[in-house]
Every structure is written in structure tokens, then in C-alpha cells.
Amino acid sequence: MGYVTRFDVDAEYLSQFDIKVVGGKEHAEYWIPAEQLEEFNDHIIGDIEVIATYRDE
């Protein structure tokens, strides 16, 4: 099972991280080091919204 989520992050904080393209230009994503995940979570603004769910068939 997988989830697609949407949430806002403080832009100034987020600017320190690199954007990586994986597969194609539509798959650009921020790479957050695992050791900084708790700090990253502290910079999430508002709620985390689940916008899609994928299940094994």
C-alpha cells in the first residue's frame, strides 16, 4: 500500500535541501536526510492531507 500526501513546509527552511529528479522532470522531489527528519517535521505548516491511496490488487 502507498500514499500520496500534500503539506506545506516553511520555504526558508526547505531552501537548504537539494531537489533531485528521479525518472523524469515530473518527479522532482526534495531529499531530506533521515537524520534531519524530526527537524523537518517541526517545520511542517498545518495539516498533512492524503490525496491518493494505492493498494495491491
N, C-alpha and C positions, 0 to 999 in steps of 0.2 A: 504494500500500500504506500502511496506517496501523496504529499500535499503541496499545493502551491499557495504561498502566503503573500500578503501585502502589508507593509507597515512603513511608517516614517521614521527616519533617523536624523538626528542633528547633523546638518550639512557640514558644518565646520569640523566636527569630529570625524565624519565619514571621509573627508577630503584627504586624510593621511594614508588611506588604503589604496592599493593598486586595483585597477579594473582589468580583468582578464577576459579574453574572448575564447570561448571553448566551442568548437564545432563550426560556428558561423557568427556573423556580426549581430544577429538577433539574440545571441546567447552571451551577451556581455554581463559580467557579474563582478561584484566586489569580492575580493578574497580576504577574509578576516582570519588571522592566525588563531588557532584553537586556544592558545594561552591568553588571548585577549577577549575571548567570547563573553565572559562575565561583564567586563568593562563595556563592551559593545552593547550588551543587553541593557545596561544602565542608560544608554543614550537613545533607546527606542522611545518615540513620542507617541502617546496614545495607545490604541489597541492594535493587536495583530489580527488580521482578517484572513480567514481561509477562503480562497476564491475558487479552488478546484480540488477535487479528490480523485485519485486514480487507484483502482483496485485490480488485483489479479483476476483474470477471468477464468 
